[in-house]
Amino acid sequence: MDSPGTQANAGLPDIGPCPHCGSRDVIPGLKLNQQAEVGRIGLPYKTGVLFVGTEPLLADLCRACGSVVRLFVADPNRNWVK
């Protein structure tokens, strides 16, 4: 039987156990949100000469201990602003 949280994330890679507590109950690819409208949260990238987009940050979360196992972006092949 699947571990909790696996069916909802079909197609996402199994990242393995939590490095903090060893649990395999890790939910991959949760989108970071913001409470108030203060702008976008994410990494900036160039979409043209004058325009900049924001690639949202995603997180893998351990449901057993509450640790954020990793932060990542869905598309790492952007023209990132340094």
C-alpha positions as a printed Julia matrix, in Angstrom:
82×3 Matrix{Float64}:
  0.0    0.0     0.0
  1.15   3.56   -0.73
  2.45   5.74    2.08
  0.28   8.75    3.0
  0.43  11.57    0.48
  1.73   9.47   -2.43
 -1.4    9.09   -4.54
 -2.06  12.85   -4.63
  1.47  13.4    -5.97
  1.55  10.81   -8.74
  4.12  11.79  -11.35
  6.37  13.69   -8.93
  9.67  12.0    -8.03
 10.06  10.16   -4.73
 12.63  12.21   -2.84
 13.24   9.54   -0.23
 13.0    9.74    3.54
 13.15  12.93    5.57
 16.8   13.6     6.51
 15.69  14.88    9.93
 13.39  12.11   11.23
 13.6    9.34    8.61
  9.86   9.35    7.8
  8.81   8.58    4.23
  5.66  10.71    4.63
  7.06  13.59    2.57
  4.71  15.67    0.42
  6.58  16.9    -2.69
  5.98  20.09   -4.65
  3.91  22.3    -2.35
  3.7   25.88   -3.64
  4.8   28.63   -1.24
  2.1   31.21   -0.64
  1.95  34.6     1.01
 -0.53  35.91    3.57
 -0.77  39.52    2.36
 -0.47  40.97   -1.12
  3.12  42.24   -0.92
  4.37  41.1    -4.31
  5.54  37.81   -5.67
  7.55  35.25   -3.75
 10.04  33.38   -5.9
 13.19  33.72   -7.93
 13.36  36.44  -10.61
 14.17  35.65  -14.24
 14.38  37.71  -17.42
 11.53  37.33  -19.91
 12.8   40.03  -22.29
 14.81  43.23  -22.32
 12.64  45.12  -19.82
 10.47  42.44  -18.25
 11.18  40.2   -15.3
  9.1   37.19  -14.28
  9.03  35.3   -11.0
  9.4   31.53  -10.83
  7.45  30.24   -7.8
  9.26  28.36   -5.09
  8.07  24.84   -4.32
  8.75  22.86   -1.15
  8.87  19.23   -0.08
  7.38  18.95    3.41
  7.74  16.12    5.95
  4.36  15.55    7.55
  5.87  13.63   10.46
  8.21  16.33   11.83
  7.2   19.44    9.87
 10.6   19.99    8.27
 10.88  21.58    4.85
 13.1   18.99    3.2
 13.98  21.13    0.17
 13.07  24.28   -1.74
 13.14  24.2    -5.54
 11.71  25.67   -8.76
  9.76  23.72  -11.37
 11.73  25.14  -14.31
 15.45  25.56  -13.53
 16.27  26.47  -17.16
 15.42  30.17  -16.98
 17.47  33.28  -17.73
 17.97  34.01  -14.02
 18.56  37.52  -12.71
 21.75  37.6   -10.62
